[in-house]
Amino acid sequence: MHVAIKGRAPRGERSNLAQTWRRCVEHRYLFLMLLPVFVYYLLFAYAPIFNPQTGGILMAFKQHNLTKPFSQWQWVGLKYFEMMWRKPDFWVAMRNTVGISFARLLFEFPVPIILALLLNEVRRERSKRFYQTVFTFPNFLSWVLVVGLMRDLLQVDGVINGVIKALSGGVAYNFLANDSVFSNYAMLLLSNLFKSAGWGSIIYLASIASIDPTLYEAATVDGANRWQCAWYITWPGIKSTAVVLLILQCGNILNSGFDQIFNLVNGVNRSVIETIDVYIYRYAFQQSMNQSFAAASGLFKAVINFALLMTANQIARRLGENKLF
Amino acid sequence: MASQAAAIPKQHKIRRSLADRIVDIVITAIMIVLTIIVLFPFYNMLLVSVARYEDIISTPLYIIPKAIDLQNYRMAVLYPNFVNSVGVSLFVTLVGTGLSLLVTTMGAYVLSRKYLPFRRLAFYLIVITMYFGAGLIPWYLVMKELGFVDSIWVMIIPPLINTFYLILMRNYFESIPPDLEESAKIDGANDIQILFQVMVPLAAPIIATIALFYAVDRWNDWWLAMIFIQDKLKEPLQLILRHMVVDATIDLGNAMMNAMRDAHIQVHSRSLQMATVTLTTIPIVVVYPFLQRYFTKGIMLGAIKA
């Protein structure tokens, strides 16, 4: 379903300025109610991009200078982008971002689908609702809070290490500060599944709910068992939703979970889990006071991200399945 | 012939129900295991939050409660600025949700009117912000220019509108049949009256859903406060929690030290952290039944009509 912008005014009316003006006056209350939205997007979305006072995205192309106002900064072209290009830690952050995103696509993405298929097979309506209640709850907690829960479980004196120590004879494993790719990725993926797999399954359960029940009846009459019903009716019924969500997820490759990683990153695991967003944050507020460099890496990310999102969105739309816009 | 035809489905039924029962058992087993996995961190949270210092120290695998000691909660409440931060969080959540809802509802309604001039342009200008942003530093500098540094309003105004929620609500308003609006217009109502007297009651489900989403977002926010708030008295609860569990700066204030000394108790930092985590979870637990009633609708309404 396209909820795209329908109701475009007829051609003749559009060219008529006076008539447009009359329509605007007629709907003055509508414009009044839209005013806060207009101001909001102007100040918080557009002013940061184009801004003669603070520089907007142009500051990425000017020599950072704390002592002068932005208008007097020197143009330096792509200097900060070249600087970024030569920095090894930038490429580490880039590699981590893409690596974590692909791991998420591979291992996290299918879980809500499987969970929805399993929940759909739970017979008793009350049990189903109970499981859903439990699985969805962590989604509404902040990452600070979930990291708090994780830290207690994973720390050297925690329960998980208690079990490891009992089994291995006293050797604890430091989950929270190590540079093993496997251990860090497992921690990121499992904790994100804990938080959001249940929530993610809701969209699939809704797709399942909209499958024509007569299909199941017909299949059952023909002697199909539950596995066959799930494989030949339920799965095709949610496949298109899954494909669209997969494509949209691919568009988000550069956004691999700031909140989660920011609350888990430290000096030891930085080389493995620091993503581009965390990197930009570090250079903006912690590492150096070179705001132009932070702005340049931010702009670089924003542009690539924009291209990825638009491509993904176009493909999803081409499939006729992007139902949002 | 007739009796044979009747016998076959019967046979089928018996065989299927046997296989069915096995499938049911397997699925129930998987569900129970998953439930335990999801609930265990919360069990551990409560367990550690009511544990005594000596029990944590002396038990290698503390998993069965030896005592239920609420001292830790008393200490958590005495943690510097804790009580104050609860006030900040409540203020931000209540005022922020109210303002967000008002602005989002008005905007969504206006954008849903098909006869609105420049509607297409306005909508595109809003949607594009979901795909392209200026980046952290240019955004931060504008916020600074607008006077948000160290202001409690930074947690309310910059996140005022969530574009995704705005679109969800707009789609819902679009699905309301236009007859009602037309008849109200004939009765002489203006657009503002139509929205608040006719449309808002009709859109109650989506408004309730979005209200809950905004409330949860405001309650859970720590990032804006971390960047902009320097005054300890303006820190929200999530930021205090972050200091505790992430920065691990268990900086016990005087009130707490005195209380501990007077009561001759020791509080394990884990217990203190988990008590604070528990207290921060409570508001979410309280609104969760409402959230659950609405969220399925919320994510579907307007967005996906499969």
Chai-1 contact restraints between the chains, C-beta under 6 A:
chainA,res_idxA,chainB,res_idxB,connection_type,confidence,min_distance_angstrom,max_distance_angstrom,comment,restraint_id
A,M1,B,K305,contact,1.0,0.0,6.0,A-B,restraint_1
A,V3,B,N171,contact,1.0,0.0,6.0,A-B,restraint_2
A,I5,B,R120,contact,1.0,0.0,6.0,A-B,restraint_3
A,I5,B,F123,contact,1.0,0.0,6.0,A-B,restraint_4
A,G7,B,K114,contact,1.0,0.0,6.0,A-B,restraint_5
A,T20,B,P117,contact,1.0,0.0,6.0,A-B,restraint_6
A,R23,B,P117,contact,1.0,0.0,6.0,A-B,restraint_7
A,C24,B,P117,contact,1.0,0.0,6.0,A-B,restraint_8
A,Y29,B,N190,contact,1.0,0.0,6.0,A-B,restraint_9
A,Y29,B,D191,contact,1.0,0.0,6.0,A-B,restraint_10
A,Y29,B,I192,contact,1.0,0.0,6.0,A-B,restraint_11
A,L30,B,V110,contact,1.0,0.0,6.0,A-B,restraint_12
A,L30,B,L116,contact,1.0,0.0,6.0,A-B,restraint_13
A,L30,B,D191,contact,1.0,0.0,6.0,A-B,restraint_14
A,M33,B,M106,contact,1.0,0.0,6.0,A-B,restraint_15
A,M33,B,V110,contact,1.0,0.0,6.0,A-B,restraint_16
A,L34,B,G107,contact,1.0,0.0,6.0,A-B,restraint_17
A,L34,B,V110,contact,1.0,0.0,6.0,A-B,restraint_18
A,P36,B,V103,contact,1.0,0.0,6.0,A-B,restraint_19
A,V37,B,G107,contact,1.0,0.0,6.0,A-B,restraint_20
A,Y40,B,L160,contact,1.0,0.0,6.0,A-B,restraint_21
A,Y40,B,I161,contact,1.0,0.0,6.0,A-B,restraint_22
A,F44,B,P158,contact,1.0,0.0,6.0,A-B,restraint_23
A,A45,B,T129,contact,1.0,0.0,6.0,A-B,restraint_24
A,A47,B,V142,contact,1.0,0.0,6.0,A-B,restraint_25
A,P48,B,A134,contact,1.0,0.0,6.0,A-B,restraint_26
A,P48,B,P138,contact,1.0,0.0,6.0,A-B,restraint_27
A,P48,B,W139,contact,1.0,0.0,6.0,A-B,restraint_28
A,P48,B,V142,contact,1.0,0.0,6.0,A-B,restraint_29
A,I49,B,A134,contact,1.0,0.0,6.0,A-B,restraint_30
A,T54,B,L141,contact,1.0,0.0,6.0,A-B,restraint_31
A,T54,B,V142,contact,1.0,0.0,6.0,A-B,restraint_32
A,T54,B,E145,contact,1.0,0.0,6.0,A-B,restraint_33
A,G56,B,P138,contact,1.0,0.0,6.0,A-B,restraint_34
A,I57,B,A134,contact,1.0,0.0,6.0,A-B,restraint_35
A,I57,B,P138,contact,1.0,0.0,6.0,A-B,restraint_36
A,L118,B,I27,contact,1.0,0.0,6.0,A-B,restraint_37
A,E121,B,I27,contact,1.0,0.0,6.0,A-B,restraint_38
A,Y131,B,M31,contact,1.0,0.0,6.0,A-B,restraint_39
A,V134,B,T35,contact,1.0,0.0,6.0,A-B,restraint_40
A,V134,B,V38,contact,1.0,0.0,6.0,A-B,restraint_41
A,F135,B,V38,contact,1.0,0.0,6.0,A-B,restraint_42
A,F140,B,V216,contact,1.0,0.0,6.0,A-B,restraint_43
A,F140,B,I284,contact,1.0,0.0,6.0,A-B,restraint_44
A,S142,B,N220,contact,1.0,0.0,6.0,A-B,restraint_45
A,S142,B,Q238,contact,1.0,0.0,6.0,A-B,restraint_46
A,V144,B,W222,contact,1.0,0.0,6.0,A-B,restraint_47
A,V144,B,Q238,contact,1.0,0.0,6.0,A-B,restraint_48
A,V144,B,L241,contact,1.0,0.0,6.0,A-B,restraint_49
A,V144,B,R242,contact,1.0,0.0,6.0,A-B,restraint_50
A,L145,B,V277,contact,1.0,0.0,6.0,A-B,restraint_51
A,L145,B,T280,contact,1.0,0.0,6.0,A-B,restraint_52
A,G148,B,V245,contact,1.0,0.0,6.0,A-B,restraint_53
A,G148,B,V277,contact,1.0,0.0,6.0,A-B,restraint_54
A,L149,B,P41,contact,1.0,0.0,6.0,A-B,restraint_55
A,L149,B,M45,contact,1.0,0.0,6.0,A-B,restraint_56
A,R151,B,V245,contact,1.0,0.0,6.0,A-B,restraint_57
A,D152,B,R270,contact,1.0,0.0,6.0,A-B,restraint_58
A,D152,B,M274,contact,1.0,0.0,6.0,A-B,restraint_59
A,L153,B,N44,contact,1.0,0.0,6.0,A-B,restraint_60
A,V159,B,N44,contact,1.0,0.0,6.0,A-B,restraint_61
A,G162,B,P60,contact,1.0,0.0,6.0,A-B,restraint_62
A,G162,B,L61,contact,1.0,0.0,6.0,A-B,restraint_63
A,I202,B,T296,contact,1.0,0.0,6.0,A-B,restraint_64
A,I202,B,I299,contact,1.0,0.0,6.0,A-B,restraint_65
A,A206,B,M300,contact,1.0,0.0,6.0,A-B,restraint_66
A,S207,B,A306,contact,1.0,0.0,6.0,A-B,restraint_67
A,S210,B,A306,contact,1.0,0.0,6.0,A-B,restraint_68
A,R226,B,V23,contact,1.0,0.0,6.0,A-B,restraint_69
A,N263,B,V246,contact,1.0,0.0,6.0,A-B,restraint_70
A,I280,B,L136,contact,1.0,0.0,6.0,A-B,restraint_71
A,A284,B,L136,contact,1.0,0.0,6.0,A-B,restraint_72
A,A284,B,I137,contact,1.0,0.0,6.0,A-B,restraint_73
A,Q291,B,I137,contact,1.0,0.0,6.0,A-B,restraint_74
A,A294,B,I137,contact,1.0,0.0,6.0,A-B,restraint_75
A,A295,B,I137,contact,1.0,0.0,6.0,A-B,restraint_76
A,A295,B,P138,contact,1.0,0.0,6.0,A-B,restraint_77
A,G298,B,G135,contact,1.0,0.0,6.0,A-B,restraint_78
A,G298,B,L136,contact,1.0,0.0,6.0,A-B,restraint_79
A,L299,B,G135,contact,1.0,0.0,6.0,A-B,restraint_80
A,A302,B,F132,contact,1.0,0.0,6.0,A-B,restraint_81
A,A302,B,G133,contact,1.0,0.0,6.0,A-B,restraint_82
A,A302,B,G135,contact,1.0,0.0,6.0,A-B,restraint_83
A,F306,B,Y131,contact,1.0,0.0,6.0,A-B,restraint_84
A,F306,B,F132,contact,1.0,0.0,6.0,A-B,restraint_85
A,L309,B,Y131,contact,1.0,0.0,6.0,A-B,restraint_86
A,K323,B,I304,contact,1.0,0.0,6.0,A-B,restraint_87
A,L324,B,A303,contact,1.0,0.0,6.0,A-B,restraint_88
